[in-house]
């Protein structure tokens, strides 16, 4: 069984993806993602991958969201 991902894991993934803005990294760290996913996905909330939420929707992983950032 793998361990639950943490906010610091997602921040590390953001840095690896080339995100260096301290404000963005702080927002990633401070966002309580576990509160936005179904209970059975809480341990995956801070992984850099999509998570199904409801009605054929998904919370996107970090990379797709970062690809749409301006500038």
C-alpha positions in Angstrom: 0.0 0.0 0.0 1.4 3.4 -0.9 1.4 6.3 1.5 -1.0 9.3 1.1 0.4 12.2 -0.9 0.9 15.5 0.9 0.8 19.1 -0.1 4.6 19.1 -0.2 4.5 16.3 -2.8 2.3 18.4 -5.0 4.5 21.5 -4.5 7.5 19.3 -5.5 5.6 18.2 -8.6 4.8 21.8 -9.4 8.5 22.8 -9.1 9.5 19.8 -11.3 7.0 21.1 -13.9 8.7 24.4 -14.0 6.5 26.4 -11.7 8.6 28.8 -9.7 6.3 31.6 -8.6 6.2 31.6 -4.8 2.6 32.7 -4.7 1.5 29.8 -6.9 3.5 27.3 -4.8 2.0 28.8 -1.6 -1.5 28.5 -3.0 -0.9 24.9 -4.0 0.4 24.1 -0.5 -2.5 25.9 1.2 -5.4 24.6 -0.8 -7.2 21.8 1.2 -7.7 19.5 -1.8 -8.9 16.6 0.3 -12.0 18.6 1.1 -12.9 18.7 -2.6 -12.7 15.0 -3.5 -14.9 12.1 -2.7 -13.9 10.4 0.6 -12.4 7.3 -1.1 -10.0 9.6 -3.0 -8.7 11.6 0.0 -5.4 9.8 0.1 -4.9 10.7 -3.6 -5.9 14.4 -3.2 -2.3 15.6 -3.4 -1.1 13.4 -6.3 -0.4 15.0 -9.6 -3.1 13.1 -11.5 -6.8 13.6 -12.3 -9.4 12.4 -9.7 -13.0 11.6 -10.6 -15.4 13.8 -8.7 -19.0 13.4 -9.9 -21.2 13.4 -13.0 -18.3 12.4 -15.4 -16.2 15.3 -14.2 -12.7 15.2 -12.7 -10.4 17.4 -10.7 -7.5 17.8 -13.0 -3.9 17.1 -12.0 -1.3 19.8 -11.7 0.2 19.6 -15.2 -3.0 20.2 -17.2 -3.9 23.2 -15.0 -0.4 24.6 -15.1 -0.4 24.4 -18.9 -3.2 26.9 -19.0 -1.5 29.5 -16.9 -1.0 32.9 -18.6 2.4 34.1 -19.7 
